């Protein structure tokens, strides 16, 4: 039998260049790698011979490449990626981009920046990736048990100040308003390019501790928005990656309240879309537990409302009613004094709560209550919340179908279709598809035929 030819390894010139830049010997790098590994509970025993093998092109296994990158990054005072050290095994790295809750701040920066780069590059593994609710539950556990980051300050790269953080906040607010009016299909590419081209440079810059915390908080908010927009453009697998990274950035910001918001408002809603009611309730309860004593009544109302959605989908009317009652009580408390509400929860008002409760009643088969809550939300949502109003109209139409008021449901649905024609939103289309399915038993009704024809014209 002929001997199998050996594959010639290429010298790792990237790693060699970084070692020289850091002014580090092979033995010195090995010691630093072993120290970083020990911080992560690993008993690494690399020496100068190990580093020499890496320089000849050997690829260490497991978590070692990330630890090597971090060790060099600490010596250089900046973020160093696995790709920079020449150890990015493309296929394995790509599949995991954005799915890890990094144990370190430097790792978190590397992870989220790689996600943004991959998204801008439209890599197939992102756009075609599947999503599992279990992939959301594990980071929520990591968030619950992980202590606060001791330090986020950096001393490398461009100087980042309060004005830079204010710019990110202002850009986020402008993008939120555009998203509400026109849907994510028009806005998401702008968000992702801004994250990749501007925000990544800020994270890799130099900032004091206070500014750094504020920066991470602002970037967490924008990253969560990008995840929501991924949902609205029909990319749930991409959304889960953004949500996980938003959760990690909130941890770096030292903001447990916003971390809870990501769990309850973002991850749990994604689990709802995927039809995983048990995970919805788990994520909402994790938010409540992890942010206990650190959020205002308005945020508590949202956390409870998210949990109620999970119980409704499980068909547990009694528990749903109990938790929904807590949400209503918390919202009443918020109405008395909302002066301390952070900006990220200010939008959650009586209209949004009514919308959440309308979903609960719909899923429990309680059409009268669902219609009442849907009408309540529509009366309070301003015209600028075009997508939310369209969804509210479809919720109302669904409740009308459940009450066998088919002609009225079609009229309400037509109002929603008119509004959706001004938006580019996959979420709105999903709700409309659900309404059409509920109308199928009444396909012979003239109003249903007319409504179907209207949809066909709209789609043409």
N, C-alpha and C positions, 0 to 999 in steps of 0.2 A: 504494500500500500504506500502510495506516495505521501511524503510528509506534507502537512498543511502549511502553506506559506505564512510567514509571520507578517502582520500588518505593521508597517513602519510608523512609529509615532513621530509627530512633528514637535520640535522644541516649542515650549510655551513662552513665546516672546513677550506676550502681554504681561504675564506674571513677572518675568525677569525685569521688565521696564518699571513696574510698580515697586518691586523690591528695591531697585536702585533709587527710585524717586523717594522712597521712605527712608533711605539710608540704613537699611536693616540687613543684618547678616542672615544666612540660612538658619543658623542656630537660634538667632534672636527671633526670627519669624516663627519657628517651631514652638518656642516658649510662649509667645503671644497667643498662638492658636490653641495651645493646651490650656492656657488660662481662660480664654473665652469659652472653650468647651466645658471647663469645670464650672463656670457660671451657669451653664445650661444642664448641669448634672451629668456630663459625659466625662469618662476617664480616658482622655486622649494621651497618647505617648509618642507623639511625633518628635523627630530629631532632625539634625541637619541633613542626614541621608534621605529622609522622607521628602524634604523640600527639594533636594537635588533630583529626586525621581519626578516630582511635579514639574520641575523645570524641563525635564526631558520629555514631558508630554503625558505622564501618567495622570489619570483622573481618579482622585480619591472618591470613596463611596459615601452614600448616605448624606448626612447634613454637613459633612466636612467642607465642601466648597463655600457654603454660606458663612461658615465660621472663619474660614481663611479670609474671605472678603471683608468680614467685620473686623478682624484683627488688623488687617492692613488699613482699613478705613479709620480705625482709632489712632493709628500711628500717623496717618496723613492728615487727620482732622477734617475729613470729609467722607461722604458716602461713596463706597466702592461697591460696584455690582458684581455679580457672578460672571457676567459677560465680560467685564473689564479684566478680570483675572484669567480669562480664557478657559473657564470651566463651565460654560453654559451648555449643558447637554440639551440642545434645542427642544427635542420632543418632550422630555421629562419636565423641563422648566416650563414650557409653554402650557402644558396641561394643567399645571398648578398655579399659574399666575393669578393672583388676587384671591385665592381660596384659603390662604393661611392667615391666622391671627398671630402676627409676628411677636415673639417674646421681647424684642428690643425695639427702641425707637429707630435706630439706623436701619434695622431690617424692615420696619414698617415703611420708611421712606423709600427704600429700594423696591419693596413690593408694589406700592401704589404707583410709583413712577413707571415701573415696568408695565403695569396694567394700562396706564394712559398711553404709553408708547405703542403697545400692542393694539389698543383700540383705534388709535389714529391710523395705524398701519393696516387696519381691517383684516387682521389675521383670522384665518378660517376657524381656528380652535376656539376663538371667542364668539364669533357670530353664530357658529353652529353648535355651541356647547349646550348640553342638557343641564337640567337643574333638579336638585333633590332637596326637599325640605330638611332632611337630615344634615345636609351640608351647612345649613343655617344654624341648627341647634348646637353643633359642636363649638363654633366661635362664641355663641352666647354663653356657653359654659366657661370657656376660657376668660371671657370678659368678667363673669361673675367672680371667679376665683383669683384673678390677677390683681396684684396690688398696683398702686399708682406708680408711674414712671418717676424715678427720683430726679431726673434731669433731662431737659430737652434742648438746652442752650447749645449753640454751635459756634465755632470760631474758624470758619473757612468760607471762601467764596464771597459773593457780593453782600454788602451790608443790607439787612432787612429791618425796616422800622415800622412804626405804627401806621404811617401813611400807606405803606404797602398792604398792610392788613385791611385798612379801610377800603382800599381799592378792590380787594377781593370780595369784601362784604357788599360793596356797592354793585359790583358786577353780578354777584349772585342775586341780589334783589331785582335787578333789571331783567335777568334771565328768568326768574320766577314769574314775573309779571307777563313776559312774553309767552312763557309756557302756558299760563292760565288762559291767555287770550287765543292762542293759535295752535296749541298742542306741541308735543315734543318733536314731531316729525320735522318741524321748521327750525327748531332751536338746538337739539342735541349735538349736532356736529360743531356748533360754535362752542358749546360747553367743553367738549372733549379737547378741541384744539387749544382752547385757553388753558385748560389744565396742563396739557402736555408742553405747551410752548412758554407759558409764563409762570404758572404756579409751581411746576417742578423745579424751576430755577430758584424760586423763593425758598422752598423746603431745603434745597441743597446749599443755601446761603449761610450767612453769619448773623446770629440774633441772640439777644439777651434772653434770659429765662422767661420774663414776663411777656415779652413780644412773641417768643416762641410758642407759649401756651395759647396766646390769642391767634397766632397764625394757624396752628393745628386745628383750633376750633372753627375758624373760618373755612379752612380747606375741607374739614369733615362735612360741613354743611353743603359745600358745592359738590363734593363727591357723592353725598347722598342724593342730591338733586340729579346728578348724572345717572345714578342707579334708577331713580324713579322714571327718568326719561327713557331708559332702556326698557323698562316695563311697558311704557306707553308706545314704544315703537316695536313691540312684539319680540323682545330679546330677554326673556327671564333668566337665561343662563348667564348672560352678561351682567344683569342687574344684581344677581347674588354676589358676584365678585366685588362690585362697587359697594354694596351694603356692608360686606365684611370689612372692607378697607375703611369705610366711613366709621364703623364701630371702633376700629383700632385707632384711627386718628382722634376720635373723641376721647379715647383713653389717654392718648398722649397730651391732649388738651387739659386733662384733669377734670373733664366735664361728665360726671356720671349721669346727670340728667339727660344730656343729649344722647349719650349712649343708650339709655333706656328708650328714648324717642326712636332711634334707629331700629331697635328691636321691635317696638310695638307698632310704630307707624309704617315702617318699611318692610322689615323681614316678615312680620306676621301677615301683612297684606299680600306679600308675595306667596306665602304659604297658603293663603286663602285662594288665590288665583290658581294654585296648583292642586287645590282640593285636599289639603291636609289639615283638617280641623284640629286634631290633637296638637300639632306643632304650633298652630296659631295661639292656642291658650298657653302652651309652654313658653313661647317667646314673650307673650304679654306678661306672664307672671314673673319671668326672669327680669323684665324691665322694672316691674314693681319692686321686686326684692333688691335688685342692684342699685336702684335710685332712691330707695326708701329714705325719707327725711331730707332729700336734696332737690326736690321738685315742688312746684307750686300746685295748687288744686286744679288748675287748668290742665296741666300735664297729667296729673293723676286721672282726671276725667277721660283723657284720651287713652291712657293705659288700660283703664277698666273697660272702655268701649271696645278696644281691640280684643280683650279677653272674652267679652260677651259675644263677639262675632264667632269665635271658636266654639263656644258652647252651643250657639244656635245651629251651626253646621253639624254638630254632633247630635242635634235633636234633643238636647237637654234644656227644656224650656224653663224649668225651675231655677237651675243655676244661672242661666242666662238672665232671667228676670232679676235675680239677686244682684248680680254683678252690674247689670244695666242701672239698677237703682243706685249703686255706689257711684257710677259715672254721673248720673243726674245730680246727686247730692254734691259731688265734687265741683260740678259746673256751677251750681248755685253758690257755692262758697267762692268760686272764682269771680262770679258776678259782683259780689260784695267788695272784693279787693283784688284787683288784677295788676297793681302797680309793680309787682316784683317779677312779672312774667318775662322770661327771656324772649328774644325775637323769634326763635324757632318754633315757639308754641303759640304765638299771638294770633295766628290765623285760625286756630282751633276754637271755634265759637259755637253758639247754640245751633247754627245751621249745619256745621260739620257733625256735631253730635247727633242731631236729628237724622242726618244722612246715614250714620253708622247704625243707628237703631232701626231705621227703615230696612237696612240689609238684614238685621237680626229677625225682624218680624216676617220678612219675605221668606227667609230660609226655614222658619218655624211653621210656615203655612198659616200666618195670621194676617190676611190681606187688609182687613179694615185698619188695623194698627199700622201696617206698612204704608198704606195710602196716607194716613194722617201724618205720619212722620215725614214722608216724602214731600207732602204739601208744605209742611212746616219748614223744611230745609229750603225748598224753592222760594218761599216767601222771604227768606232771610239772605240767601246767597245773592251778592251783587251781580250786575250784568258782566263785570270783568271776569268772573269765574265761569267762563263759557263752558269748559269741559265738565265742571262739577254740576252745572245746571243741566247739561245734556244728560248726564248720568242720573240726576234726580228725576228728570222727566221719564226716563226709561224705567226707573224704579216704580214710579207712580203708574205707568202703563202696565207694568208687570202685576202690580197689585190689582189693577182693574181687570186684567185677564183672570186672575185668581178668583175674582168676584163675579166672573162671567159677564162683565160689562165690556163686551168685545168691541163694539163700535166706538165707545169712549176711549178704550185703550188704543185703538188705531189712530184716533185723532191726537191723543197725547203723544203717541209714538212718532207721528208726522212732525210734530213740533220739535221733537228731539232730532229727527233726521235733518230738518232745516238748520238746526244749530250745529250739528256735526259736519255739515257741508262747509262750514267756515274753519274747521279744525283738521289737523293731521294727527289723529290719535288712534292707536290700536286698541286701547282700553275701551273707548267709546264704541268701536266696532264690535268688540267682544260682547258688551252689554246688549247691543242691537241684535247680534246673532242669538243670544239667549231669549230675547223677546220674540223673535221670529219662531223659534222652536216651541215656545209656549202657545203661539197662535196656530200652530199646525193642526190641532184638532178642530179648528174652526175654519179650515181652508176654503170651504164652500161659501162662507159668508161674504157678501159683496164688499163690505168694508175691509175685510182681510185681503181679498183679491186686489182691491185698489191700493192698499198699503204695500203689498208685495210689488205691484207694478211701479209704485213710486220709488221703491228701493232699487229696482232694476234700472230705472232711468237715472237715479243718482249714481249708480255704480258704473254706468256707461261712460 
